């Protein structure tokens, strides 16, 4: 069943993005929540009903809320409104995205979770990279966390961005694996690669990648958002790099 830009495969318990061709293996909680919303699409499902469908040991409101946030995030911004929280009632899965006139809050500073904060930091980083691609600075900016990666077609700069030392340590293996995979490319047109993740836990951290290259005095940019299939990022290999356009 299609939900926005994604395909929900009930038999495989996956949610696949039809735009960037990535697939997310859902947890038992996430699958049970989305399955119930799909079965009653267009109708409000109470929080208690959703909790009853979850594994017994996971029946907590905060776990339910986090699961719905992750599902909405994977649906991407333009389709996130398909899942709506109805105050004092529960949640509903719409057939079409809705735009609310009161969506912009009159109180700009609201409390956000640690996960949302990490996602916000990642998005700000990508925005800075995009702005930098249009406005060349007067001086050469040299980020501290820079790695030079050597491929058969030359060298490129890799900039991993982490919100803390703990997060950097948690993703040390994954970051090194990403570098080693890029080194297998025979040809790559990108000269700079920026990477960030949305969580301190490799099992559920969304990967954001920005690619940049200068051609004829003009900057070319490409961004990717990936929900990893496994916590070790073993799905990243030469074939995958070619598929998403990092390698030619």
N, C-alpha and C positions, 0 to 999 in steps of 0.2 A: 504494500500500500504506500502511495506517495504522500509525504507530508512536507509541503513547501518544496525545497530543493533536495529533499532527501527521500530515500526509499527505505521503508521499514520492513525488514524481512523477519517475520515471526518465527519461521522454522529455524533460522540461523541465529536469531536474537541479535541482529545487527542493524545499525542505522547507517546507510551509505549516502555520502554526499555526491549527487549526480553532476555537480559542477567541477569540483576538483578531484573527483574519482578516488576519494578516501573512504574507508569503512571503519566504523567504531563498533567493537564488540562490547555490548552493553552488559552491565552488572545485573545480578538478579533483581536488585531493587529498581534500577532504572527501567529494566524490561517490564517488570510487573506494573509499574506506574504508567508507562507509555501504552502498554497493551490495554489496560483498563480504559484509558482516555480514548484510545482508538475505537474500542468496542462501543463506547457511548459518545461518539463524536457529536458535538453540538449540544450536549447536555452537561450540566454542572454535576461533577462527582464530588461528594463531600470528602473532607480530609479523613474522616473515620473510615470511609469505604476504601480509600486509597491505602490507608495504613493496614487494613485487614488483608489486602491483597499482597502486601510485602512479606518477606521472610520474618518469622516471629522475632528473631533476635535483632532485627533491624527496624522494628516498628517504633520509630521516634519521629516526631514532627520535624526536627532539624535535619534528619537524614532525608526525609521526604522532600523538604524544601530544597536542599542541596541537589538532590537528584533532578528535580524539575529545572533548576537553574542550569545544570549541565546539559540537559536535553535542549533547552531553549538556546543555549550558547551554540551548540552544534548546528542548530537550524539556521544559524547566521542572523544578523540583525534584522534583515528585511522580513524574515519569517518567524522571528522569536515571538511576535504577538499572537501567533496561532494558539499558544498556550496562555491562558489568562487566569489570574487569581481573582476569584469573586469573593469580596469581603464577607466574612462570617458564613460563607457557604462552602467553598472548595475551589476546584479548578475545572476549566472547560477547554477542550480542544476544538478550535474553530475550523471551518472549511477554508476560509480565506483570512489573510492577515487583516487586522483591524488597526485603524489609526485613531487614537483618542485625542480630542481637542485639549483635554486636560493632562496630556502626557508629560508636558514640561512642568515640573513641580515649581511652586512658588518659593520653596525652600531649597536653594541650590546645594546646600551642604547637608547631606543626609548620611547617617551611619551606614557603612558598607562592610561586608565581610572581608576577611583576609584574602579569600579567593578572588573576589571582585577587585580588590586593591591590586593584586598581582596582575590581573588581566588589564586593568587600567594602565599600569606601568608599562606593560608590553605594547599597548596601543599607542601610548605617548612616544615610546621609542621609535615605533614605525613611522609615526607622524613626523618626528624630527628628521628621520632619514629622508622622507619624502620632501620636506621643505629644503633640506640640504641639497637635494638633487636639482632644485630649480634655482637656488641662490648660492653661488659659490662663495665661500668665506674669503676674507682678505688674507687670512693666515692659514697655514696647514694645521688642521685639527688632528691630533694623534691620540685616539682613545687608548686608555691604559691596557685594557684587556684585548689585545690584538694578537692574532696568530697568522703567520704566513704559511699558506698551504701550497705545496708544489704539485702540479699536475703535468701531464705530458705536453699540454699546450702552453704551459707557463705557470706563473704564480698568481695567487689571489689572496686577498685579506679576509680573514674570518673574525668576526666580532661577536662572541657570546655575551649576552647581558643577563645578569642574575640579580635578584633583589636583595640577596644576602649571601654571606659566606656559606651558610648552611645549605642554601639552595644550590650554590655552585658545587659544593662537595657532593650533594645528592645526585647531581647530573654529570659528574666527572666522567664516568664510563660512557654515558650516552654522547657527550660532547666529543670525546676522543673517537668514538665509533663513527660519528658524523664526519669528522675530519678525515679519518682513514678511508671512508667510503668515497669522499670527494677526490682523494688522491688517485683513485682508480679510473677517474674520467680521462679519456683520451683527448677530448675537446670540451672546453667550457667557455662561454662568451662572457661570463660574469667576473668582475674584478673585485667585488666586495660582497660578502654575505653576512647578514646580521641575524642573530638567532636569540629568541627569548622564549620562556615557558611561563605558564599561568599558575603553576602550583609547585609546592615544595615536595610533592609526592610524584615520582616518575610514573606511578600506575595510572594517574588521572590528569597529568599536566598537558594542556593543549600547547602545541608547538607553533610559534609564529616565526616565519622566515621572510626576510626582505632581501632581494637581490638587486644589485646596482652595477651598471656599467656605463662608461663614457664612450660615446661613438661620435666622431666628427664634432666635438665640442658640445654635444647634447647628452644629457643623462637619460638612461633607460632604466625603468624600475619594474619590478615584479614582486608581488607579495603572495605568500602561501600561508594557510592556516590548516594544521593537521592535527587530528585526534589520533595519537599513536595506537597501533594495534597491540603492541606489547610494551611493557615498561622498560625493556632494555634497548628499544629502538632497532631490533634486529631486522625489521622490515625494510630498513634503509640499506639499500645495496645499489650496485651500478644500474640494474634494470629499473629500480624505482626512481633513481636520480634522473635517468633519461625520460621516464614517464612524466615527471612533473616539470621537466624543462631546465633542470640545473646542469645536466650534461647534455651535449649534442650527440 
